[in-house]
Amino acid sequence: MNILKREQRAGRKAFLFWLIGMFLLCFTGIIKYQSYTLSGSMTELIASFPRIVLAVMGVVGVDINTLGGYTALLFYYVLICTVIYCVHLGSAAVLRESIDKTYEFVFTKPCSRTRILGLKLTSAYLHLLLFCIFNGMFSMLAVAYLKTSENITPQIILLSLSVFLIGSVFLALSSFFAAAAKRPEKGTLYGNLAFLCAFLLGVVYNLLENPGLLKLISPFSYFSAADLLAQKIDPLYTVITLLLIGVCLFGTFKKFIRKDLT
């Protein structure tokens, strides 16, 4: 438990930094909804965009003139920021002691490597869970501030859940890369490259009318905004997401047990 508390303290600054950024994005973004829709400026702007721009913004097939659609647009940016944060969380869980040259302090304790890594990853997932909960709360508070008749609380909960699931994939994936890489900086690099490739594949998926199996290799496209706004979450891709997380975490533990920490 001391290791878990230590990890929580070590990640506190980064957590607060990202949380403040997400508050500014979610809360202040949503309370501007009425000014955009009443003026019609947002509608005209979005209508003038080609499909590739809409794909990059993650709003293909979403009506952002509705409060739910506008919130889904903001949550797409929340998702991007969360994935970047998760790459940091996963890498730090494995590499913090190697980078800081403090591995003797932790790994000379009477605990197995498996237990130590398990506690460090538990701390990372706690940070992610709290991060998603707070983001959902910020959005609900902003909607309440608008005093609108629309109730989008179920949609916000599903959007937050999808962010948590996709973020969990990248946290597990980046921890695997960090454990498998021989040099610490390479592990972080591979995690960032995985995020970039997945994001670009998600854009391509949104561009195509019939993307076929492309959806399978881009976690960004697993849960569409249109489905989430309709209060549906794809059970197949929920299972695929959980399997990916399990496989990556299993690989992380296998690699970490044999990893040279020096």
C-alpha positions, 0 to 999 in steps of 0.5 A, spaced: 500 500 500 505 504 501 507 503 493 500 505 491 500 511 495 507 513 493 505 512 486 498 517 487 503 522 490 508 522 484 502 522 479 498 528 483 501 534 479 500 531 472 493 529 474 491 536 476 494 539 470 490 535 466 484 536 470 484 543 470 485 543 462 479 538 461 475 543 466 476 549 461 475 545 455 468 541 458 465 546 462 467 553 459 466 549 452 459 547 454 456 554 457 458 557 450 453 552 446 447 557 446 451 563 444 454 559 438 447 556 436 443 562 437 448 566 432 448 561 427 455 562 426 457 554 428 452 551 423 454 556 418 461 554 419 460 546 420 456 546 413 462 550 409 467 544 412 469 538 407 468 531 409 475 531 411 475 536 416 469 533 419 473 527 420 478 530 423 474 533 428 470 527 429 463 530 428 461 526 421 454 524 422 453 528 428 448 534 429 452 539 433 446 544 433 443 539 438 446 540 445 448 532 445 451 533 439 455 539 441 457 535 447 460 529 443 464 534 439 467 536 445 468 529 448 472 528 442 477 532 444 477 530 451 478 523 448 484 525 444 487 529 451 485 523 455 489 518 450 495 522 450 495 522 458 494 515 458 500 514 454 504 518 460 500 514 465 502 507 462 509 509 460 510 512 467 508 506 471 513 502 468 519 507 467 519 512 472 524 508 477 528 507 470 528 514 468 529 517 475 534 512 477 531 510 483 529 503 482 533 501 488 529 504 492 522 500 490 525 494 487 529 492 493 523 492 497 520 485 500 515 485 494 515 481 487 516 485 481 509 482 479 506 485 485 510 492 485 507 493 477 500 491 479 500 496 484 503 502 480 498 500 474 492 500 479 494 507 481 495 509 473 488 506 472 485 510 479 488 516 476 484 515 469 478 513 472 478 519 477 479 523 471 473 521 467 469 521 473 471 529 474 470 530 466 463 527 466 461 531 472 464 538 469 460 537 463 453 535 467 455 542 471 455 546 465 449 543 462 445 544 469 448 552 468 445 552 461 438 551 465 436 548 458 430 543 458 434 537 455 437 532 459 443 529 456 446 526 463 445 518 460 449 521 454 454 524 458 455 518 462 456 513 456 461 518 453 465 518 459 465 511 459 467 510 452 473 515 454 475 511 460 475 504 455 479 507 450 483 510 454 484 504 458 487 501 451 492 506 450 494 505 458 495 498 457 498 498 450 503 504 452 505 500 459 507 494 454 511 498 450 515 501 456 516 494 458 518 491 452 523 496 450 530 496 451 531 503 452 526 508 456 525 513 451 523 508 446 517 505 450 514 512 450 516 513 443 512 507 441 506 509 445 505 516 442 506 513 435 501 508 437 496 514 439 498 517 432 497 511 428 490 510 431 488 517 430 489 517 423 486 510 422 480 513 426 480 519 421 480 515 415 475 510 418 470 517 418 472 519 411 470 512 408 463 510 406 464 503 407 470 502 411 469 495 412 474 492 417 478 498 418 474 499 425 477 493 428 484 496 428 482 503 430 480 504 437 478 511 436 472 508 432 470 503 436 464 507 439 461 512 435 458 519 437 451 517 434 450 511 437 452 514 444 448 519 443 442 514 442 444 511 448 447 505 445 454 502 446 456 497 442 457 490 446 462 487 441 467 492 441 466 493 448 468 486 449 474 487 444 476 493 448 476 489 454 480 483 451 485 488 448 486 491 455 487 484 458 492 482 452 496 488 453 497 488 461 498 480 460 504 482 456 506 487 460 507 483 466 511 478 462 516 483 459 517 486 466 519 480 470 525 479 465 526 487 464 533 489 466 531 496 470 538 499 469 
